[in-house]
């Protein structure tokens, strides 16, 4: 009976580790997407005048 209890504890510990790894993977995925999105937004913020100027030139050329 003690052997089954110990085996069950080992399985539960392995499941907890796998669960923690899955949570870490999800957290890293979300953090990466936020960093990528913020980078694009910051680049657009500084280059916005060029985008607007280019759009106006194209609109006038038609």
N, CA, C and O atoms as a printed pandas DataFrame, in Angstrom:
     atom_number atom_name residue_name chain_id  residue_number  x_coord  y_coord  z_coord
0              1         N          UNK        A               1    0.819   -1.198    0.000
1              2        CA          UNK        A               1    0.000    0.000    0.000
2              3         C          UNK        A               1    0.858    1.256    0.000
3              4         O          UNK        A               1    0.522    2.236   -0.664
4              5         N          UNK        A               2    1.966    1.236    0.740
5              6        CA          UNK        A               2    2.848    2.399    0.769
6              7         C          UNK        A               2    3.467    2.645   -0.596
7              8         O          UNK        A               2    3.683    3.796   -0.978
8              9         N          UNK        A               3    3.757    1.574   -1.341
9             10        CA          UNK        A               3    4.345    1.717   -2.669
10            11         C          UNK        A               3    3.386    2.452   -3.609
11            12         O          UNK        A               3    3.804    3.331   -4.363
12            13         N          UNK        A               4    2.125    2.097   -3.566
13            14        CA          UNK        A               4    1.123    2.762   -4.406
14            15         C          UNK        A               4    1.001    4.235   -4.029
15            16         O          UNK        A               4    0.852    5.094   -4.898
16            17         N          UNK        A               5    1.065    4.517   -2.745
17            18        CA          UNK        A               5    0.964    5.895   -2.281
18            19         C          UNK        A               5    2.140    6.714   -2.787
19            20         O          UNK        A               5    1.967    7.846   -3.241
20            21         N          UNK        A               6    3.346    6.139   -2.710
21            22        CA          UNK        A               6    4.539    6.850   -3.184
22            23         C          UNK        A               6    4.507    7.042   -4.697
23            24         O          UNK        A               6    4.889    8.098   -5.200
24            25         N          UNK        A               7    4.059    6.033   -5.411
25            26        CA          UNK        A               7    3.963    6.147   -6.864
26            27         C          UNK        A               7    2.951    7.228   -7.238
27            28         O          UNK        A               7    3.169    8.000   -8.172
28            29         N          UNK        A               8    1.846    7.274   -6.498
29            30        CA          UNK        A               8    0.831    8.289   -6.752
30            31         C          UNK        A               8    1.393    9.683   -6.477
31            32         O          UNK        A               8    1.118   10.621   -7.226
32            33         N          UNK        A               9    2.171    9.822   -5.420
33            34        CA          UNK        A               9    2.785   11.111   -5.110
34            35         C          UNK        A               9    3.749   11.537   -6.221
35            36         O          UNK        A               9    3.793   12.711   -6.589
36            37         N          UNK        A              10    4.511   10.595   -6.749
37            38        CA          UNK        A              10    5.458   10.907   -7.822
38            39         C          UNK        A              10    4.706   11.339   -9.076
39            40         O          UNK        A              10    5.121   12.268   -9.768
40            41         N          UNK        A              11    3.601   10.662   -9.362
41            42        CA          UNK        A              11    2.812   11.039  -10.530
42            43         C          UNK        A              11    2.203   12.429  -10.345
43            44         O          UNK        A              11    2.158   13.222  -11.285
44            45         N          UNK        A              12    1.743   12.714   -9.147
45            46        CA          UNK        A              12    1.162   14.030   -8.882
46            47         C          UNK        A              12    2.228   15.113   -9.004
47            48         O          UNK        A              12    1.956   16.191   -9.533
48            49         N          UNK        A              13    3.443   14.838   -8.519
49            50        CA          UNK        A              13    4.530   15.804   -8.612
50            51         C          UNK        A              13    4.908   16.033  -10.070
51            52         O          UNK        A              13    5.164   17.168  -10.472
52            53         N          UNK        A              14    4.944   14.973  -10.860
53            54        CA          UNK        A              14    5.271   15.105  -12.276
54            55         C          UNK        A              14    4.178   15.901  -12.991
55            56         O          UNK        A              14    4.478   16.703  -13.875
56            57         N          UNK        A              15    2.926   15.688  -12.621
57            58        CA          UNK        A              15    1.834   16.450  -13.212
58            59         C          UNK        A              15    1.914   17.914  -12.850
59            60         O          UNK        A              15    1.604   18.776  -13.672
60            61         N          UNK        A              16    2.328   18.208  -11.625
61            62        CA          UNK        A              16    2.462   19.597  -11.187
62            63         C          UNK        A              16    3.582   20.292  -11.958
63            64         O          UNK        A              16    3.455   21.455  -12.341
64            65         N          UNK        A              17    4.664   19.577  -12.179
65            66        CA          UNK        A              17    5.782   20.151  -12.930
66            67         C          UNK        A              17    5.359   20.414  -14.369
67            68         O          UNK        A              17    5.678   21.462  -14.930
68            69         N          UNK        A              18    4.645   19.472  -14.965
69            70        CA          UNK        A              18    4.171   19.661  -16.339
70            71         C          UNK        A              18    3.195   20.834  -16.412
71            72         O          UNK        A              18    3.213   21.605  -17.372
72            73         N          UNK        A              19    2.359   20.962  -15.411
73            74        CA          UNK        A              19    1.409   22.065  -15.367
74            75         C          UNK        A              19    2.140   23.400  -15.236
75            76         O          UNK        A              19    1.770   24.380  -15.883
76            77         N          UNK        A              20    3.175   23.436  -14.400
77            78        CA          UNK        A              20    3.968   24.657  -14.249
78            79         C          UNK        A              20    4.685   25.016  -15.545
79            80         O          UNK        A              20    4.784   26.192  -15.898
80            81         N          UNK        A              21    5.181   24.016  -16.248
81            82        CA          UNK        A              21    5.868   24.260  -17.515
82            83         C          UNK        A              21    4.892   24.792  -18.562
83            84         O          UNK        A              21    5.246   25.670  -19.350
84            85         N          UNK        A              22    3.677   24.272  -18.575
85            86        CA          UNK        A              22    2.668   24.745  -19.522
86            87         C          UNK        A              22    2.290   26.195  -19.211
87            88         O          UNK        A              22    2.114   27.006  -20.120
88            89         N          UNK        A              23    2.169   26.511  -17.930
89            90        CA          UNK        A              23    1.841   27.884  -17.536
90            91         C          UNK        A              23    2.981   28.832  -17.908
91            92         O          UNK        A              23    2.737   29.950  -18.360
92            93         N          UNK        A              24    4.214   28.391  -17.719
93            94        CA          UNK        A              24    5.371   29.210  -18.086
94            95         C          UNK        A              24    5.422   29.427  -19.592
95            96         O          UNK        A              24    5.724   30.529  -20.048
96            97         N          UNK        A              25    5.131   28.390  -20.363
97            98        CA          UNK        A              25    5.134   28.515  -21.822
98            99         C          UNK        A              25    4.068   29.508  -22.278
99           100         O          UNK        A              25    4.318   30.322  -23.167
100          101         N          UNK        A              26    2.897   29.445  -21.683
101          102        CA          UNK        A              26    1.831   30.374  -22.043
102          103         C          UNK        A              26    2.208   31.804  -21.661
103          104         O          UNK        A              26    1.960   32.736  -22.426
104          105         N          UNK        A              27    2.797   31.979  -20.501
105          106        CA          UNK        A              27    3.212   33.308  -20.055
106          107         C          UNK        A              27    4.257   33.889  -20.987
107          108         O          UNK        A              27    4.187   35.067  -21.339
108          109         N          UNK        A              28    5.229   33.076  -21.392
109          110        CA          UNK        A              28    6.258   33.552  -22.312
110          111         C          UNK        A              28    5.665   33.902  -23.675
111          112         O          UNK        A              28    6.095   34.865  -24.311
112          113         N          UNK        A              29    4.686   33.128  -24.122
113          114        CA          UNK        A              29    4.045   33.405  -25.406
114          115         C          UNK        A              29    3.326   34.755  -25.351
115          116         O          UNK        A              29    3.436   35.553  -26.282
116          117         N          UNK        A              30    2.597   35.009  -24.277
117          118        CA          UNK        A              30    1.868   36.267  -24.139
118          119         C          UNK        A              30    2.822   37.448  -23.985
119          120         O          UNK        A              30    2.588   38.515  -24.552
120          121         N          UNK        A              31    3.889   37.261  -23.224
121          122        CA          UNK        A              31    4.867   38.334  -23.035
122          123         C          UNK        A              31    5.550   38.681  -24.350
123          124         O          UNK        A              31    5.788   39.854  -24.639
124          125         N          UNK        A              32    5.862   37.672  -25.142
125          126        CA          UNK        A              32    6.492   37.903  -26.435
126          127         C          UNK        A              32    5.569   38.670  -27.367
127          128         O          UNK        A              32    6.009   39.574  -28.078
128          129         N          UNK        A              33    4.298   38.316  -27.366
129          130        CA          UNK        A              33    3.357   39.022  -28.246
130          131         C          UNK        A              33    3.179   40.474  -27.813
131          132         O          UNK        A              33    3.031   41.352  -28.663
132          133         N          UNK        A              34    3.192   40.739  -26.528
133          134        CA          UNK        A              34    3.062   42.116  -26.037
134          135         C          UNK        A              34    4.291   42.933  -26.412
135          136         O          UNK        A              34    4.165   44.075  -26.855
136          137         N          UNK        A              35    5.471   42.361  -26.239
137          138        CA          UNK        A              35    6.702   43.076  -26.581
138          139         C          UNK        A              35    6.746   43.362  -28.079
139          140         O          UNK        A              35    7.136   44.456  -28.487
140          141         N          UNK        A              36    6.354   42.400  -28.895
141          142        CA          UNK        A              36    6.346   42.606  -30.345
142          143         C          UNK        A              36    5.348   43.694  -30.736
143          144         O          UNK        A              36    5.650   44.543  -31.575
144          145         N          UNK        A              37    4.176   43.671  -30.140
145          146        CA          UNK        A              37    3.154   44.667  -30.452
146          147         C          UNK        A              37    3.596   46.065  -30.020
147          148         O          UNK        A              37    3.399   47.033  -30.754
148          149         N          UNK        A              38    4.184   46.170  -28.845
149          150        CA          UNK        A              38    4.645   47.481  -28.372
150          151         C          UNK        A              38    5.762   48.024  -29.255
151          152         O          UNK        A              38    5.841   49.231  -29.486
152          153         N          UNK        A              39    6.615   47.150  -29.742
153          154        CA          UNK        A              39    7.689   47.585  -30.627
154          155         C          UNK        A              39    7.119   48.181  -31.908
155          156         O          UNK        A              39    7.556   49.243  -32.349
156          157         N          UNK        A              40    6.150   47.505  -32.502
157          158        CA          UNK        A              40    5.529   48.005  -33.724
158          159         C          UNK        A              40    4.837   49.335  -33.466
159          160         O          UNK        A              40    4.924   50.247  -34.288
160          161         N          UNK        A              41    4.155   49.453  -32.341
161          162        CA          UNK        A              41    3.459   50.700  -32.026
162          163         C          UNK        A              41    4.434   51.859  -31.807
163          164         O          UNK        A              41    4.156   52.985  -32.220
164          165         N          UNK        A              42    5.568   51.596  -31.166
165          166        CA          UNK        A              42    6.554   52.649  -30.948
166          167         C          UNK        A              42    7.180   53.090  -32.263
167          168         O          UNK        A              42    7.404   54.282  -32.472
168          169         N          UNK        A              43    7.464   52.150  -33.146
169          170        CA          UNK        A              43    8.018   52.512  -34.454
170          171         C          UNK        A              43    7.011   53.361  -35.222
171          172         O          UNK        A              43    7.377   54.372  -35.821
172          173         N          UNK        A              44    5.761   52.958  -35.206
173          174        CA          UNK        A              44    4.728   53.739  -35.902
174          175         C          UNK        A              44    4.599   55.136  -35.296
175          176         O          UNK        A              44    4.407   56.113  -36.020
176          177         N          UNK        A              45    4.702   55.231  -33.982
177          178        CA          UNK        A              45    4.577   56.525  -33.322
178          179         C          UNK        A              45    5.629   57.507  -33.838
179          180         O          UNK        A              45    5.327   58.675  -34.081
180          181         N          UNK        A              46    6.857   57.030  -34.003
181          182        CA          UNK        A              46    7.927   57.918  -34.449
182          183         C          UNK        A              46    7.935   58.132  -35.963
183          184         O          UNK        A              46    8.455   59.145  -36.430
184          185         N          UNK        A              47    7.379   57.214  -36.730
185          186        CA          UNK        A              47    7.379   57.339  -38.185
186          187         C          UNK        A              47    6.022   57.732  -38.748
187          188         O          UNK        A              47    5.820   57.691  -39.961
188          189         N          UNK        A              48    5.104   58.108  -37.894
189          190        CA          UNK        A              48    3.734   58.401  -38.306
190          191         C          UNK        A              48    3.671   59.529  -39.335
191          192         O          UNK        A              48    2.887   59.460  -40.281
192          193         N          UNK        A              49    4.489   60.565  -39.155
193          194        CA          UNK        A              49    4.420   61.697  -40.084
194          195         C          UNK        A              49    4.788   61.272  -41.505
195          196         O          UNK        A              49    4.253   61.811  -42.473
196          197         N          UNK        A              50    5.702   60.306  -41.631
197          198        CA          UNK        A              50    6.083   59.835  -42.959
198          199         C          UNK        A              50    4.976   58.998  -43.596
199          200         O          UNK        A              50    4.755   59.068  -44.805
200          201         N          UNK        A              51    4.284   58.207  -42.778
201          202        CA          UNK        A              51    3.161   57.429  -43.296
202          203         C          UNK        A              51    2.046   58.353  -43.783
203          204         O          UNK        A              51    1.471   58.128  -44.848
204          205         N          UNK        A              52    1.747   59.373  -43.017
205          206        CA          UNK        A              52    0.688   60.316  -43.387
206          207         C          UNK        A              52    1.093   61.083  -44.641
207          208         O          UNK        A              52    0.285   61.273  -45.550
208          209         N          UNK        A              53    2.352   61.522  -44.683
209          210        CA          UNK        A              53    2.838   62.270  -45.839
210          211         C          UNK        A              53    2.770   61.398  -47.102
211          212         O          UNK        A              53    2.364   61.879  -48.160
212          213         N          UNK        A              54    3.156   60.152  -47.000
213          214        CA          UNK        A              54    3.099   59.242  -48.140
214          215         C          UNK        A              54    1.675   58.977  -48.584
215          216         O          UNK        A              54    1.406   58.887  -49.782
216          217         N          UNK        A              55    0.771   58.852  -47.644
217          218        CA          UNK        A              55   -0.634   58.627  -47.988
218          219         C          UNK        A              55   -1.216   59.839  -48.686
219          220         O          UNK        A              55   -2.007   59.690  -49.617
220          221         N          UNK        A              56   -0.842   61.040  -48.257
221          222        CA          UNK        A              56   -1.345   62.253  -48.901
222          223         C          UNK        A              56   -0.798   62.392  -50.321
223          224         O          UNK        A              56   -1.528   62.792  -51.228
224          225         N          UNK        A              57    0.471   62.067  -50.520
225          226        CA          UNK        A              57    1.058   62.144  -51.850
226          227         C          UNK        A              57    0.353   61.177  -52.793
227          228         O          UNK        A              57    0.052   61.529  -53.934
228          229         N          UNK        A              58    0.093   59.976  -52.329
229          230        CA          UNK        A              58   -0.600   58.980  -53.155
230          231         C          UNK        A              58   -2.037   59.400  -53.453
231          232         O          UNK        A              58   -2.555   59.126  -54.535
232          233         N          UNK        A              59   -2.673   60.055  -52.505
233          234        CA          UNK        A              59   -4.048   60.493  -52.713
234          235         C          UNK        A              59   -4.115   61.599  -53.751
235          236         O          UNK        A              59   -5.057   61.655  -54.542
236          237         N          UNK        A              60   -3.116   62.486  -53.756
237          238        CA          UNK        A              60   -3.094   63.591  -54.713
238          239         C          UNK        A              60   -2.763   63.075  -56.119
239          240         O          UNK        A              60   -3.363   63.514  -57.101
240          241         N          UNK        A              61   -1.802   62.139  -56.212
241          242        CA          UNK        A              61   -1.434   61.586  -57.512
242          243         C          UNK        A              61   -2.599   60.840  -58.137
243          244         O          UNK        A              61   -2.845   60.929  -59.340
244          245         N          UNK        A              62   -3.304   60.108  -57.301
245          246        CA          UNK        A              62   -4.492   59.367  -57.672
246          247         C          UNK        A              62   -4.324   58.491  -58.805
247          248         O          UNK        A              62   -5.270   57.813  -59.207
